[in-house]
Amino acid sequence: MEADPGHLSDRHFRSVADLIQQHVGIQLPPAKRTMVEGRLRKRMRALELPTLEAYGRHLFEGGHLADEFPHLVDCVTTNKTDFFREPAHFDLLRETIVPRLAARGDRPLLKVWSAAASTGAEAYTLAMVLQDMAADRFRYAILGTDISSEVLERARTAIYPEDMLAAVPPDLRRRYVMVARDRGRREGRIVPELRARVRFQQLNLMDEAYPIDRDVDLIFCRNVLIYFDKPTQKAVVGRLAAHLRPGGYLIVGHSESMAGVGVAGLNQVSSTVFSKMRESSR
């Protein structure tokens, strides 16, 4: 029988929560303590420590915080993602946003950034939509970023279980997903043509500066801002907006519809869509 891993002490839980809020922006109130402890048991076992409290001492009193911090972030960050999540956004891309961007004719390359990419479903959804529209009209490149190195590795492999790929419309699935030869594996992989258009890199939205181009046409930052407090939301949106070219678009999640309100230089187009004002319109 497995030994009881116990719990973090109040002191160590507060230290974990403070550390994550300071460096990642995510709030971990006491109500999330059970969730946090459940996720940290994976690291406790990996390090062959007997209890969660021993893991707390390993972090804060054993001199291992710097080495363990990336694993801690991987454990406590929520990486829920789906293909074609909030599908109205992708309808808007097809019907309005991409035609407007492509019609400007002054861009050889459409730059798109998935700023909370997780395991890559959003970035590859964007690739499917853009590939379907591009033909000879425009070229595109997609960047996916996330703070978790673990999920980015999964994004780069671009292999997903069949139940996750079920959200991809059948015609797109036929064109852009390769089925595993071993049908018992019940998984598929995004085709090389799309993988070549998407790259991934690690990035912390809490950083004061982002090593990203400042002429991005379209930024998706959905379902991560909700974990930040209001001042942090506004600061992050302001930093994202600095990387948009004038006339570019920022799209946030439906639960974050007010996140960009009041950010200088952004005009609210709809509840979850903001455009960067051109110089002459400010």
ABEGO torsion letter per residue (X at the ends): XBBBAEBBBAAAAAAAAAAAAAAAGBBBBAAAAAAAAAAAAAAAAAAGBABAAAAAAAAAAAGAAAAAAAAAAAAABBABBBBGBGAAAAAAAAAAAAAAAAAAGABABBBBBBABAEAGAAAAAAAAAAAAAAEAABBBBBBBBBABAAAAAAAAAGBBBAAAAAABBAAAAAAABBBBABAAAGBBBBBAAAAAABBBBBBBAABABBBBBAABABBBBBGAAAABBAAAAAAAAAAAAAABBBGBBBBBBAAAAAAABGBBGBBBABAABBBBBBAAAX
